Amino acid sequence: MTKGTYWLEHAWLGDRVEPGVAVDVAGGRVRAVRTDVTAPPPGAEVLRGLTLPGLANAHSHAFHRALRGTVQVGSGTFWTWREVMYSVADRLTPDTYHALARAVYAEMALAGITCVGEFHYVHHAPGGTRYADPNAMGEALIEAAAEAGIRITLLDTCYLSAGFGQPPDAHQLRFSDGSAADWAERCALLEERDHARIGAAVHSVRAVPAGQLATVAEWARERRAPLHVHLSEQPAENEACLAAHGRTPTRLLADHGVLGPRTTGVHNTHLTEEDIALLGGSGTGTCMCPTTERDLADGIGPAAALQCMP
């Protein structure tokens, strides 16, 4: 329904269940929520039982659905898991990615998720060859979300290197635009739709050279777009960042203008006290992924300390 009224027999309103709630919708958006409406208004669509607000999935890699039931078998590490993930990414085409993502988003919709943040970095064909439409893979995701009936924020991800000072490997050529400037030029071609918003992401401090972080941050700032970044998911990444730059990933992001109230750190697992203060002081958000952190044995980050930051 894009315009009209829903009458909810019972509705969860933040911290309580209320009987008899009318929700007025216009332009596909909720315009008013009215309580103490004891009977359905004329023409209202009636929803019996208990109605909950739609859930948001803040961090999705749709193609990881194809890994389900494989990476949980046996033992390994984040880095061995990554090789399995790369093998799946290598086989994707715009058509197969569309079909896979449509199924993934339909599963989300059936579970009550109504919007998804898609952390998207499989941009090009194997070997890094550009598709005729340079955003063919992103467009496949946007169309898949529309067909599944879910809203999407496409977090188009800058991913340029295999590690600090290392060029992308054979798998990662699909992910790389060559430079942050070229990434920004491609992203500028993406258009928002009623169900789709365009955001940005820094894959990680190991995947975007420090001198190019500001380009991504500025692109997002100019468009008032959300900006996400995988942050301190692995101790090995923290150690490599300290060796390369003499500072933690969080401090590196802060020094290059990436942190802020429109930025979300994903995982935020292995943080120092200074890191926590930098995140809290800048208003940077946190998105934890408990099932991933369980499967890869990373553990959960300092959630209580992050929650208490201003």
Disulfide bonds with the S-S distance in Angstrom:
none
